[in-house]
């Protein structure tokens, strides 16, 4: 059985947050026409409270490199790049991979913005379609997967994949860290099994440390999603305004300023929350515009944490 058939049988989905079929993406690049093809491992991980990729790189770098090499061989790539968070250092051999340090903000981790950065341009998202599988790095078909995805590609090839994933658990917990557990394990059970289920009134942010959805204890009977992060907040001691200000500052400083809804919307949200002068009617209008007219997924992801926090906690 070749690697594509193994990926199809595993039903592996991308672990960067998009959850796209890994086998389908590989197949699309394989079939795409182009003089050269490229592989990119997206190790840009830059969202607060998400640190699983760093853990994998620090502890399982050979598996990640093996996964990248399998991709290079499968699509017959000219080169492979590791698009690395500027604060990360790789402790071990990367073989023939070219390491490119990410220096841009959060948006620089978006797949098309990452390609722009590697090409020496400003890290801004491109219009899609065309997708990277057809027109990517240097206008050639490009396969981009997340660190964790390549790690599991290696495991699948060795017959060692047990349908697990990595979770970053942090916040008001006793055992902060990264845990590898079943992909379908409910959040409630994840917290219980790792000794992190609180004995106080709390709420959780799931999926991302800024873009993740706020969930109440009674909602935690579902599997984790997105980037697999789970942050616990003590409902009694958490300053809600300070938390929203942290998110707002992250989105304000981390966007690329390319589109007006995201640039101006993120600034207005930050301004209102920083000054503790929130007009909720105006805020709702900003959220509507972000969801309907942002150029890329960053802008569209901004409303979720604020809306879910305001609705469920504040």
C-alpha positions in Angstrom: 0.0 0.0 0.0 1.5 3.4 -1.0 1.4 6.5 1.2 -1.7 7.9 -0.5 -3.7 4.8 0.1 -2.5 4.7 3.7 -3.6 8.4 4.2 -7.0 7.6 2.7 -7.5 4.6 5.0 -6.4 6.7 8.0 -8.9 9.5 7.2 -6.3 11.9 8.5 -7.4 15.6 8.5 -5.1 18.6 8.6 -4.2 19.7 12.2 -3.6 23.3 11.5 -7.2 24.2 12.2 -8.8 23.8 8.8 -9.4 20.0 9.1 -9.1 19.4 5.3 -8.5 15.8 4.1 -4.8 15.2 4.0 -5.1 12.5 1.3 -7.2 14.7 -0.9 -4.8 17.6 -0.7 -1.8 15.3 -1.5 -3.7 13.9 -4.4 -4.6 17.3 -5.8 -1.0 18.4 -5.8 0.1 15.1 -7.3 -2.3 15.6 -10.2 -1.6 19.3 -10.7 0.4 20.3 -13.7 3.6 22.3 -13.1 7.3 22.3 -14.0 8.2 22.3 -10.3 6.4 21.4 -7.1 7.0 22.4 -3.5 6.3 21.2 0.0 5.9 23.5 2.9 5.6 22.5 6.6 3.7 25.3 8.3 5.4 25.7 11.7 4.3 29.4 12.2 2.2 28.6 15.3 1.6 32.1 16.6 -1.8 32.2 18.5 -1.8 32.7 22.2 -2.1 29.5 24.3 -1.4 27.2 21.3 2.0 25.4 21.7 1.5 21.8 20.5 3.6 22.3 17.3 6.6 23.5 19.4 6.2 20.5 21.6 6.2 18.2 18.6 9.2 19.9 17.0 11.1 19.7 20.3 10.4 16.1 20.9 9.6 14.4 17.6 11.5 16.4 14.9 12.7 13.2 13.1 9.1 12.1 12.6 8.1 15.5 11.2 11.1 15.5 8.8 10.2 11.9 7.7 6.6 13.1 7.0 7.9 16.0 4.9 10.3 13.6 3.0 7.4 11.3 2.2 5.5 14.3 0.7 8.6 15.3 -1.3 8.9 11.8 -2.7 5.2 11.5 -3.4 4.8 14.7 -5.4 8.4 14.7 -6.6 9.0 18.2 -5.1 11.9 20.4 -6.1 12.3 21.7 -2.5 10.8 21.5 0.9 10.5 24.5 3.3 9.8 24.7 7.0 8.1 28.0 7.7 9.1 28.4 11.3 7.9 30.7 14.1 10.7 33.2 14.7 10.8 32.3 18.4 11.3 28.5 17.7 14.6 26.7 17.3 15.0 23.3 15.7 17.1 20.9 17.8 18.2 18.3 15.2 18.8 17.7 11.6 16.2 18.9 9.0 17.9 17.1 6.1 17.4 18.9 2.9 14.6 21.1 4.2 15.0 24.9 3.8 14.2 26.6 7.1 12.5 30.0 6.7 11.9 32.0 9.8 8.5 33.7 10.0 8.9 37.3 11.0 5.4 38.6 10.2 2.4 38.8 12.5 -0.3 36.2 13.1 -1.6 36.6 9.6 1.8 35.4 8.3 0.7 31.9 9.2 -2.2 31.9 6.7 -1.1 29.6 3.9 -1.1 32.1 1.1 0.5 34.8 3.2 3.2 32.3 4.2 3.9 31.6 0.5 4.2 35.4 -0.1 6.7 35.7 2.8 8.9 32.9 1.5 8.9 34.6 -1.9 10.3 37.7 -0.3 7.0 39.7 -0.4 4.9 41.3 2.2 3.0 38.6 4.2 -0.5 39.2 2.9 -3.2 36.6 1.9 -3.9 36.0 -1.8 -7.2 35.7 -3.5 -8.5 32.1 -3.5 -9.0 30.4 -5.9 -6.5 29.5 -7.3 -5.5 27.4 -4.3 -2.0 26.5 -3.4 -2.5 23.0 -4.7 -2.4 24.5 -8.2 -0.7 27.9 -7.9 1.4 28.2 -4.8 5.1 28.9 -4.1 6.7 30.6 -7.2 3.3 30.0 -9.0 3.9 26.2 -8.8 1.7 23.5 -7.2 2.4 23.4 -3.5 1.6 21.1 -0.7 1.4 22.8 2.7 0.6 20.9 5.9 0.9 21.7 9.5 3.7 20.3 11.8 1.3 17.9 13.5 -0.1 16.7 10.2 3.4 15.7 8.9 4.1 14.0 12.3 1.1 11.8 11.8 1.9 11.2 8.1 5.1 9.6 9.4 3.2 7.5 12.0 0.7 6.4 9.4 3.4 5.2 7.1 4.9 3.2 9.9 1.6 1.7 10.9 1.7 3.5 14.3 -1.3 5.9 14.0 -4.0 5.3 16.6 -6.4 8.2 15.7 -4.9 10.5 18.3 -4.1 14.2 18.3 -2.2 16.7 20.4 -3.9 19.2 22.8 -2.5 22.3 24.4 -4.0 22.6 27.9 -3.4 25.8 29.9 -4.8 28.6 32.0 -6.2 28.0 35.5 -5.2 24.3 35.6 -3.0 22.1 37.7 -1.2 20.2 34.9 -0.5 22.6 32.0 1.1 21.0 29.0 0.6 19.1 25.7 -1.2 15.8 25.7 -1.7 13.2 23.0 -5.2 11.7 23.3 -7.9 10.3 21.0 -9.3 12.7 18.4 -12.9 12.0 19.4 -12.4 12.3 23.2 -14.8 14.9 24.7 -13.3 18.0 26.2 -14.8 17.0 29.6 -12.9 13.7 29.5 -9.7 15.3 28.3 -9.7 17.6 31.3 -10.6 14.7 33.7 -8.0 12.3 32.3 -5.2 14.9 32.5 -6.1 16.0 36.0 -7.2 19.5 34.8 -10.9 19.5 35.4 -11.5 22.5 37.8 -13.2 22.3 41.2 -14.4 25.9 40.8 -16.8 27.7 38.5 -15.1 28.2 35.2 -15.4 28.6 31.5 -13.2 27.3 28.7 -11.8 28.7 25.4 -11.5 25.9 22.9 -9.8 25.7 19.5 -7.5 28.7 19.7 -6.2 31.0 22.5 -7.6 34.1 20.8 -10.0 32.9 18.1 -11.4 30.0 20.1 -15.0 29.7 21.2 -16.0 30.2 24.8 -17.7 27.2 26.2 -19.4 26.5 29.5 -19.0 23.3 31.6 -22.2 21.8 30.3 -21.0 22.2 26.7 -17.9 20.2 27.1 -19.3 16.8 26.1 -18.0 17.3 22.5 -14.5 16.7 21.0 -12.1 19.6 20.9 -11.7 21.4 17.5 -9.5 23.9 15.6 -5.9 23.9 16.8 -6.7 21.7 19.7 -6.1 24.2 22.5 -8.1 24.3 25.7 -7.7 27.2 28.0 -9.5 27.3 31.4 -10.6 30.5 33.1 -11.7 30.9 36.7 -15.1 32.6 36.4 -14.7 34.4 39.7 -11.2 35.7 39.3 -10.9 36.4 35.6 -11.1 40.1 34.6 -13.4 39.8 31.5 -12.4 43.2 30.2 -8.7 42.4 30.5 -9.3 39.1 28.7 -11.1 40.8 25.8 -8.5 43.5 25.6 -5.8 40.8 25.3 -7.7 39.2 22.4 -8.4 42.6 20.8 -4.8 43.7 20.9 -3.7 40.4 19.4 -6.1 40.8 16.4 -5.3 44.5 16.1 -1.5 44.0 15.9 -1.6 40.6 14.2 -3.6 41.4 11.1 -1.9 42.5 7.9 -3.9 45.7 7.3 -4.8 44.6 3.7 -8.5 44.8 4.0 -10.6 47.6 5.5 -13.1 45.5 7.5 -10.3 43.7 9.4 -7.9 46.7 9.7 -10.5 49.2 10.9 -12.7 46.6 12.7 -9.9 45.2 14.8 -8.8 48.7 15.7 -12.2 49.8 16.7 -12.8 46.7 18.8 -9.4 47.3 20.5 -10.1 51.0 21.1 -13.5 50.4 22.7 -12.4 47.6 25.0 -9.1 49.3 26.0 -11.0 52.4 26.9 -13.7 50.4 28.7 -16.3 52.2 26.6 -18.1 49.5 24.7 -21.1 50.3 22.5 -22.6 46.9 22.0 -24.8 48.0 19.1 -21.7 49.3 17.2 -19.8 46.2 18.3 -22.5 43.9 16.7 -22.2 46.0 13.5 -18.4 45.5 13.4 -18.8 41.8 14.0 -21.3 41.5 11.1 -19.0 43.3 8.7 -16.0 41.2 9.7 -17.9 38.0 9.1 -19.4 39.1 5.8 -16.6 41.1 4.1 -13.2 40.3 5.5 -10.7 39.2 2.8 -9.5 36.1 4.7 -10.3 33.8 7.6 -8.5 36.0 10.2 -11.1 38.7 10.0 -13.9 36.3 9.9 -12.6 34.5 13.1 -12.4 37.7 15.2 -16.1 37.9 16.3 -16.4 34.3 17.8 -14.5 34.7 21.1 -16.1 38.1 21.9 -19.6 37.0 20.9 -19.5 33.7 22.8 -18.0 35.4 25.9 -20.5 38.2 26.0 -23.4 35.8 25.4 -22.4 33.1 27.9 -20.3 34.8 30.6 -20.5 38.5 30.8 
